[in-house]
């Protein structure tokens, strides 16, 4: 029996008959769910649980939903309730002055992008979803331009994302998309994007106290809040963000609901994107231009998204040439020795460019063009062991030359150096000892680094929110791996912009496409409740 269950028994007189269900609840919470669907009814919870509208002091809540019964801790019950209530309040009209002619100027073609802009100008809540290359950031840049033109002060526009890498990419993408809008607007958009920061930084989160400067009693100073890579945001962070949002603010959410869920608990964005209650606030972009010259990757992504396992494997089986002429290569190899033996020339050359570049800046440029992604970190073909073997391979290929540059990845935010979880740097020896060089920041001495790991390879989870020209993906060896899910496979392959190399058995790929990593939550119940009460 788990310690939490024992506490409920002692403190809240919970009978033995309820203990098994509560143990299971705490177990699924560790796996990312926020609620447990009961397999068998529990007739007596003692004082530990109550229905939603009954004893609001009980630590557990029992909910009847969709002909099933669920149990949830009050902590998550109230968090999901708050998220739903906030979204309901935001789902209202708030028009910004914009003529149809001006809208057509920024969006010449009818369709999803113009629809998204119209919604963002008319309502306080807009949810923009779409896969890679569908123009989410392109659309956002023009929405920003129209909002600014409509009188929204730049200083009250805030861009945010769940990780430092995603926040930086959002800034870069908006800046790039603004180049076609004229120098005046470009300057405004670059000023707006310069505010891009992580959600924790935006809220001024204090990890020591687990509290935020901005909260329901002290709201954020913004009129427009834009959140990118929303699928990476967990339940409690959504609650904190929405509580801190001013009542009259406008919220624009962007993301791909087919990607991996957040590392923390919940599956909020995916459920927002699927909810009938929020259908009127959602626009899904479908037209992708990223792989127009190499359609095989796009076709694979669509097959995975559509759960068409046989179609995906058939497509892969037609692309087994390592030179990757159509941008896609597949091998059923999963062992480290097999992978290294069959390492595509483009990936090997890219790794060599990283290892032996004459300067750390050139090494970073080379590294930003390629990534080797694994489903696991600690396993025989995980990122740790594969990374070690890659370094040995590079040394063997150049026996007369020692590796000059070694990539590392930061594992936690560090206020002292300003380094953020997920940032990648190059360890480079200079006259003052070993220093780590990063993009757009001063080098940091190795002795001052926070917790970090080698980054010859990284996990698929850690790649989320990033894009690279060439991506090599190593999938689990066995189809019964808990990580063999459709979201993991989809996230991995959509990191690529040019060439994709997939290593994994056909059986694993087929089962992954058919298996959605399903987290159990009650957010849809809370959304239905919030919207039905308002009618």
VEXTIKOL-402079 format. One record per residue (C-alpha): z, x, y; residue number from 1. Coordinates in Angstrom, 3 decimals, padded with zeros to 6 digits. Example, Ala and Ser with C-alpha at 12.3 -4.5 7.8 and 13.67 -1.06 7.14 Angstrom:
<rs>
007.800_012.300_-004.500_1
007.140_013.670_-001.060_2
</rs>
This chain:
<rs>
000.000_000.000_000.000_1
-000.965_001.334_003.427_2
001.825_002.138_005.942_3
000.436_-000.458_008.366_4
000.654_-003.114_005.655_5
004.225_-002.129_004.850_6
005.097_-002.481_008.540_7
003.611_-005.998_008.640_8
005.628_-006.928_005.577_9
008.869_-005.687_007.070_10
008.390_-006.716_010.715_11
006.465_-009.984_010.290_12
007.698_-011.259_006.919_13
004.251_-011.017_005.365_14
004.410_-011.973_001.659_15
003.079_-009.788_-001.165_16
000.162_-012.168_-001.717_17
-001.382_-011.155_001.622_18
-000.965_-007.385_001.212_19
-004.168_-006.735_-000.728_20
-006.314_-008.440_001.938_21
-004.601_-006.518_004.742_22
-005.041_-003.211_002.911_23
-008.768_-004.012_002.661_24
-008.888_-004.895_006.363_25
-007.535_-001.497_007.379_26
-009.919_000.182_004.909_27
-013.049_-001.485_006.360_28
-011.860_-000.711_009.883_29
-012.019_002.986_008.997_30
-015.638_002.436_007.939_31
-016.581_000.857_011.285_32
-015.948_-002.872_010.821_33
-013.595_-004.835_013.061_34
-012.958_-007.738_010.661_35
-012.724_-008.526_006.950_36
-014.404_-011.445_005.218_37
-011.869_-012.783_002.713_38
-013.116_-012.954_-000.863_39
-010.291_-015.301_-001.831_40
-008.122_-017.557_000.358_41
-004.666_-016.376_001.387_42
-002.293_-019.327_001.497_43
000.646_-017.652_003.197_44
000.593_-014.873_005.816_45
004.218_-015.267_006.855_46
004.420_-014.651_010.607_47
001.819_-011.873_010.520_48
-001.289_-014.023_011.073_49
-002.279_-017.191_012.879_50
-005.465_-019.095_013.799_51
-007.094_-018.193_017.140_52
-005.448_-020.980_019.152_53
-002.039_-020.846_017.481_54
000.650_-018.149_017.762_55
-000.916_-015.565_020.085_56
001.825_-013.037_019.424_57
000.886_-012.558_015.771_58
-000.651_-009.129_015.016_59
-003.412_-010.671_012.857_60
-005.829_-013.526_013.523_61
-007.431_-015.680_010.825_62
-010.801_-017.170_011.788_63
-013.008_-019.730_010.043_64
-016.633_-018.871_010.865_65
-019.944_-019.778_009.198_66
-018.240_-021.415_006.191_67
-016.179_-018.274_005.546_68
-012.723_-017.063_006.474_69
-012.120_-013.741_008.232_70
-009.032_-011.781_009.191_71
-008.940_-009.458_012.183_72
-006.287_-007.500_014.044_73
-005.427_-009.094_017.382_74
-006.415_-005.800_019.032_75
-010.067_-006.265_018.013_76
-009.953_-010.061_018.276_77
-009.030_-009.850_021.954_78
-011.473_-006.988_022.604_79
-014.442_-008.906_021.178_80
-013.270_-012.047_022.940_81
-013.209_-010.152_026.234_82
-016.705_-008.717_025.632_83
-018.110_-012.184_024.917_84
-016.356_-013.733_027.930_85
-017.653_-010.976_030.223_86
-021.225_-011.335_028.973_87
-021.042_-015.108_029.460_88
-019.875_-014.587_033.049_89
-022.702_-012.139_033.704_90
-025.367_-014.470_032.311_91
-026.025_-016.133_035.654_92
-028.602_-016.214_038.430_93
-028.481_-013.615_041.235_94
-031.971_-013.292_042.752_95
-033.072_-010.199_044.661_96
-035.803_-010.639_047.254_97
-039.156_-009.630_045.735_98
-042.585_-011.174_046.173_99
-044.894_-011.769_043.194_100
-047.390_-009.411_044.831_101
-044.884_-006.578_044.967_102
-043.875_-007.161_041.349_103
-047.541_-007.008_040.328_104
-047.981_-003.779_042.285_105
-045.291_-002.044_040.234_106
-046.273_-003.794_036.981_107
-050.045_-004.377_037.031_108
-050.146_-005.586_033.422_109
-048.546_-008.822_032.297_110
-046.166_-008.575_029.382_111
-042.749_-007.312_028.389_112
-042.257_-004.699_031.097_113
-043.032_-007.116_033.922_114
-040.900_-009.782_032.219_115
-037.978_-007.349_032.042_116
-038.336_-006.539_035.743_117
-038.500_-010.233_036.682_118
-035.333_-010.897_034.725_119
-033.487_-007.903_036.214_120
-034.366_-009.123_039.714_121
-033.355_-012.718_038.999_122
-030.207_-012.413_036.852_123
-026.979_-010.458_036.716_124
-027.469_-009.595_033.021_125
-030.608_-008.072_031.523_126
-030.887_-006.644_028.004_127
-033.981_-004.485_027.468_128
-034.637_-003.478_023.866_129
-037.469_-001.547_022.261_130
-038.347_001.328_019.981_131
-039.407_004.846_020.979_132
-042.209_005.112_023.494_133
-042.168_001.430_024.509_134
-041.461_002.307_028.135_135
-037.819_001.335_028.592_136
-037.177_004.126_031.114_137
-040.576_003.646_032.785_138
-039.607_000.005_033.295_139
-036.143_000.945_034.504_140
-037.490_003.335_037.167_141
-039.598_000.559_038.664_142
-036.758_-001.953_038.457_143
-034.636_000.519_040.401_144
-037.361_000.861_043.016_145
-037.551_-002.933_043.422_146
-033.756_-003.284_043.633_147
-033.580_-000.606_046.317_148
-036.462_-002.243_048.175_149
-034.591_-005.552_047.867_150
-031.631_-004.199_049.785_151
-029.285_-002.736_047.151_152
-027.584_000.339_048.624_153
-028.132_003.513_046.607_154
-024.448_004.382_046.635_155
-023.667_001.192_044.719_156
-026.118_001.879_041.884_157
-024.631_003.631_038.867_158
-026.379_004.988_035.759_159
-024.377_005.755_032.643_160
-024.722_006.521_028.919_161
-022.273_007.120_026.043_162
-022.854_010.888_025.723_163
-023.580_013.761_028.086_164
-026.904_014.438_026.390_165
-027.973_010.808_026.735_166
-026.863_010.729_030.383_167
-028.883_013.878_031.125_168
-031.944_012.506_029.341_169
-031.666_009.266_031.288_170
-031.649_011.208_034.551_171
-034.626_013.341_033.516_172
-036.602_010.334_032.275_173
-036.044_008.340_035.472_174
-037.035_011.351_037.574_175
-040.177_011.853_035.526_176
-041.089_008.153_035.683_177
-040.608_008.137_039.461_178
-043.279_010.753_040.157_179
-046.026_008.120_040.381_180
-044.178_005.961_042.916_181
-044.724_007.997_046.068_182
-042.526_010.632_047.708_183
-040.246_008.193_049.543_184
-039.378_006.117_046.492_185
-039.264_009.213_044.317_186
-036.540_010.664_046.518_187
-034.549_007.408_046.330_188
-034.830_007.239_042.556_189
-033.849_010.865_042.132_190
-030.811_010.203_044.296_191
-029.922_007.178_042.150_192
-030.429_009.056_038.876_193
-028.276_011.960_040.074_194
-025.252_009.700_039.544_195
-025.959_009.482_035.802_196
-022.820_010.333_033.825_197
-021.021_009.449_030.625_198
-019.139_006.151_030.393_199
-015.864_008.042_029.987_200
-016.575_010.035_033.144_201
-017.624_006.899_034.998_202
-014.365_005.143_034.109_203
-012.419_008.381_034.711_204
-010.865_008.272_031.288_205
-007.692_010.291_030.759_206
-007.622_011.274_027.062_207
-003.985_012.386_027.248_208
-002.833_008.936_028.332_209
-005.773_007.048_026.797_210
-006.204_005.188_030.069_211
-008.889_004.833_032.746_212
-008.709_004.980_036.524_213
-011.120_002.057_036.668_214
-010.038_-001.090_034.816_215
-009.652_-004.857_035.274_216
-007.201_-004.303_038.136_217
-009.218_-001.562_039.842_218
-012.929_-002.224_039.523_219
-015.836_000.201_039.714_220
-017.410_000.574_043.181_221
-020.886_-000.559_042.107_222
-023.262_-003.479_042.483_223
-025.709_-002.391_039.794_224
-024.630_-000.761_036.520_225
-027.291_000.520_034.126_226
-026.283_001.581_030.604_227
-028.702_003.493_028.362_228
-028.472_004.191_024.607_229
-026.248_001.130_024.213_230
-026.225_001.227_020.401_231
-023.940_004.282_020.605_232
-021.162_002.422_022.479_233
-018.257_001.163_020.354_234
-016.222_-002.024_020.736_235
-013.264_-000.665_022.708_236
-015.502_001.255_025.116_237
-017.543_-001.906_025.735_238
-014.321_-003.749_026.511_239
-013.155_-001.056_028.944_240
-016.547_-000.888_030.681_241
-016.943_-004.649_031.091_242
-013.371_-005.074_032.326_243
-014.018_-002.486_035.050_244
-017.271_-004.114_036.184_245
-016.971_-006.074_039.458_246
-017.429_-009.832_039.166_247
-020.511_-009.778_041.403_248
-022.199_-006.751_039.801_249
-025.552_-006.690_038.039_250
-025.675_-005.196_034.516_251
-028.830_-003.786_032.895_252
-028.573_-002.655_029.266_253
-031.175_-000.538_027.480_254
-031.360_000.551_023.872_255
-032.860_000.300_020.420_256
-030.800_-002.028_018.175_257
-032.415_-000.535_015.051_258
-030.690_002.808_015.567_259
-027.405_003.910_014.045_260
-024.285_002.072_015.096_261
-021.641_003.752_017.230_262
-019.410_006.407_015.678_263
-016.475_004.169_016.631_264
-015.888_000.656_015.348_265
-018.155_-002.305_015.885_266
-021.866_-002.994_016.198_267
-021.906_-004.525_019.656_268
-025.390_-003.825_020.980_269
-027.157_-004.847_017.783_270
-025.288_-008.151_017.858_271
-026.049_-008.658_021.552_272
-029.726_-008.093_020.784_273
-029.650_-010.593_017.901_274
-027.448_-013.284_019.435_275
-029.016_-016.661_020.198_276
-026.404_-017.115_022.914_277
-027.906_-014.223_024.895_278
-031.567_-014.912_024.125_279
-032.286_-015.889_027.740_280
-031.083_-012.483_028.964_281
-033.109_-010.356_026.564_282
-036.595_-008.792_026.689_283
-037.959_-006.818_023.728_284
-040.671_-004.224_024.429_285
-043.112_-003.705_021.570_286
-046.099_-001.713_022.822_287
-045.538_001.986_022.053_288
-047.710_004.746_023.491_289
-045.816_007.768_022.167_290
-047.803_008.264_018.960_291
-051.181_006.992_020.138_292
-052.890_010.179_018.961_293
-050.803_010.479_015.766_294
-050.170_006.913_014.598_295
-048.628_007.796_011.224_296
-045.122_008.228_012.695_297
-045.386_004.920_014.547_298
-046.578_003.175_011.385_299
-043.637_004.627_009.442_300
-041.156_003.473_012.099_301
-042.606_-000.053_012.028_302
-042.447_-000.144_008.223_303
-038.779_000.892_008.287_304
-037.985_-001.576_011.063_305
-039.712_-004.343_009.098_306
-037.925_-003.398_005.859_307
-041.271_-002.719_004.130_308
-040.141_-000.089_001.630_309
-043.296_000.103_-000.497_310
-045.497_000.349_002.585_311
-043.372_003.214_003.932_312
-043.483_005.212_000.685_313
-047.211_004.596_000.339_314
-047.738_005.944_003.862_315
-045.601_009.006_003.127_316
-047.453_009.691_-000.131_317
-050.683_010.022_001.867_318
-049.129_012.694_004.088_319
-048.081_015.594_001.852_320
-049.977_018.373_003.597_321
-047.486_020.831_005.222_322
-049.846_021.520_008.124_323
-049.074_017.951_009.196_324
-052.580_017.022_010.459_325
-051.571_013.426_011.255_326
-048.133_014.340_012.603_327
-046.363_013.363_009.368_328
-045.403_015.323_006.232_329
-043.330_014.233_003.237_330
-041.796_016.168_000.358_331
-039.388_014.931_-002.302_332
-037.571_018.285_-002.221_333
-033.877_018.062_-001.282_334
-032.291_021.279_-002.574_335
-031.745_024.027_-000.014_336
-033.842_026.580_-001.925_337
-036.714_024.103_-002.321_338
-036.617_023.137_001.328_339
-036.628_026.739_002.502_340
-039.397_027.643_000.073_341
-041.539_024.805_001.432_342
-040.495_025.072_005.068_343
-043.477_023.965_007.188_344
-045.059_026.821_009.175_345
-044.531_024.986_012.483_346
-040.773_024.683_011.844_347
-040.392_028.290_010.636_348
-042.277_029.616_013.654_349
-040.134_027.501_015.976_350
-036.916_028.796_014.371_351
-038.177_032.371_014.662_352
-038.936_031.758_018.336_353
-035.326_030.650_018.822_354
-033.815_033.577_016.930_355
-035.875_036.372_018.448_356
-036.716_035.169_021.964_357
-036.259_038.016_024.483_358
-034.067_035.905_026.771_359
-031.585_033.060_026.171_360
-033.627_030.848_028.497_361
-036.700_031.238_026.280_362
-034.559_030.657_023.186_363
-033.299_027.366_024.676_364
-036.841_026.298_025.495_365
-037.881_026.970_021.905_366
-034.811_025.170_020.506_367
-035.428_022.083_022.644_368
-038.793_021.676_020.902_369
-037.507_021.538_017.327_370
-034.582_020.163_015.333_371
-033.649_020.166_011.680_372
-031.612_017.028_010.976_373
-029.468_016.274_007.933_374
-027.703_013.126_006.791_375
-024.533_015.065_005.887_376
-022.658_017.937_007.456_377
-020.653_019.249_004.489_378
-022.720_019.047_001.301_379
-025.147_021.290_-000.542_380
-028.033_020.197_001.676_381
-025.836_019.370_004.666_382
-026.198_020.899_008.112_383
-023.550_023.588_007.506_384
-024.984_025.104_004.318_385
-028.630_024.608_005.281_386
-027.986_026.245_008.646_387
-026.445_029.301_006.995_388
-029.400_029.662_004.655_389
-031.883_029.309_007.511_390
-030.220_032.197_009.318_391
-030.500_034.310_006.131_392
-034.154_033.345_005.831_393
-034.853_034.386_009.426_394
-033.203_037.751_008.851_395
-035.258_038.285_005.714_396
-038.489_037.476_007.524_397
-037.687_040.125_010.138_398
-035.716_042.833_008.269_399
-036.163_045.396_011.033_400
-034.906_043.097_013.775_401
-031.481_041.536_014.055_402
-031.173_037.936_015.199_403
-030.672_038.013_018.945_404
-029.888_034.351_019.637_405
-027.688_031.900_017.753_406
-027.608_028.195_018.677_407
-024.271_026.345_018.823_408
-023.252_022.755_019.537_409
-020.107_021.651_021.393_410
-017.853_019.336_019.366_411
-015.636_017.861_022.091_412
-015.556_017.305_025.835_413
-013.817_020.094_027.722_414
-012.645_019.427_031.307_415
-011.920_023.119_031.917_416
-015.498_024.333_031.374_417
-017.236_021.013_032.008_418
-018.954_021.255_028.630_419
-019.569_017.966_026.856_420
-019.634_016.892_023.238_421
-023.154_017.375_021.877_422
-024.339_020.015_024.347_423
-026.336_022.769_022.692_424
-026.312_026.375_023.849_425
-027.478_029.841_022.832_426
-025.045_032.654_022.034_427
-026.544_035.772_023.546_428
-025.127_039.310_023.820_429
-025.336_040.925_027.231_430
-023.619_043.831_028.964_431
-020.415_041.815_029.421_432
-020.095_040.673_025.808_433
-021.116_037.452_024.084_434
-021.952_034.576_026.392_435
-023.316_031.111_025.717_436
-026.211_029.902_027.834_437
-026.874_026.199_028.416_438
-029.521_024.191_030.227_439
-028.799_023.804_033.947_440
-025.324_025.334_033.984_441
-023.811_028.786_034.218_442
-023.241_030.820_031.072_443
-019.796_030.559_029.485_444
-017.939_033.338_027.694_445
-017.574_032.707_023.965_446
-013.815_033.138_024.337_447
-013.680_030.107_026.672_448
-015.712_027.753_024.484_449
-014.089_024.538_023.222_450
-014.467_023.621_019.550_451
-018.081_024.209_018.481_452
-020.336_024.668_015.436_453
-023.560_026.523_014.553_454
-026.614_024.437_015.444_455
-029.519_025.768_013.396_456
-029.302_022.247_011.962_457
-027.366_019.175_013.141_458
-026.602_015.789_011.626_459
-028.757_012.764_012.371_460
-025.757_011.124_014.041_461
-025.501_013.995_016.519_462
-029.204_013.819_017.340_463
-028.972_010.244_018.555_464
-030.103_009.911_022.155_465
-032.334_013.016_021.938_466
-036.033_013.657_021.352_467
-037.875_016.755_020.124_468
-041.514_017.685_019.634_469
-041.009_018.678_015.983_470
-038.358_017.173_013.703_471
-037.509_018.037_010.100_472
-035.321_015.448_008.346_473
-033.307_016.092_005.165_474
-032.195_012.824_003.531_475
-029.449_012.313_000.918_476
-030.260_013.397_-002.629_477
-029.027_010.190_-004.235_478
-029.842_006.582_-003.414_479
-026.203_005.510_-003.793_480
-025.126_007.650_-000.830_481
-023.304_005.508_001.767_482
-025.424_007.245_004.405_483
-028.713_006.110_002.858_484
-029.250_003.226_005.266_485
-032.182_001.835_007.196_486
-030.521_002.703_010.523_487
-030.030_006.347_009.517_488
-033.642_006.733_008.389_489
-035.019_004.954_011.463_490
-032.879_006.997_013.858_491
-033.947_010.251_012.211_492
-037.681_009.687_012.284_493
-037.739_008.310_015.835_494
-036.319_011.559_017.233_495
-039.799_013.055_016.851_496
-042.405_013.063_019.624_497
-045.177_015.026_017.907_498
-044.615_016.118_014.294_499
-042.248_014.749_011.653_500
-041.359_016.452_008.357_501
-039.395_014.277_005.898_502
-037.599_015.662_002.827_503
-036.126_013.104_000.441_504
-036.772_011.300_-002.877_505
-038.890_008.139_-002.835_506
-036.047_006.184_-004.435_507
-033.671_007.171_-001.620_508
-036.189_006.153_001.033_509
-036.926_002.807_-000.616_510
-033.278_001.902_-001.076_511
-032.386_003.074_002.423_512
-035.035_000.825_003.961_513
-033.719_-002.144_001.978_514
-030.080_-001.362_002.788_515
-028.764_-002.161_006.233_516
-025.408_-000.563_006.944_517
-023.643_-003.834_007.685_518
-020.430_-003.784_009.669_519
-018.372_-006.947_009.716_520
-017.312_-008.137_013.158_521
-016.541_-011.452_014.849_522
-018.446_-010.786_018.072_523
-021.029_-013.492_017.288_524
-018.162_-015.958_016.718_525
-016.730_-015.058_020.114_526
-020.144_-015.311_021.794_527
-020.719_-018.775_020.348_528
-017.230_-019.846_021.386_529
-017.602_-018.534_024.946_530
-021.002_-020.098_025.518_531
-020.114_-023.444_023.892_532
-017.003_-023.832_026.070_533
-019.101_-023.437_029.187_534
-021.481_-026.250_028.214_535
</rs>
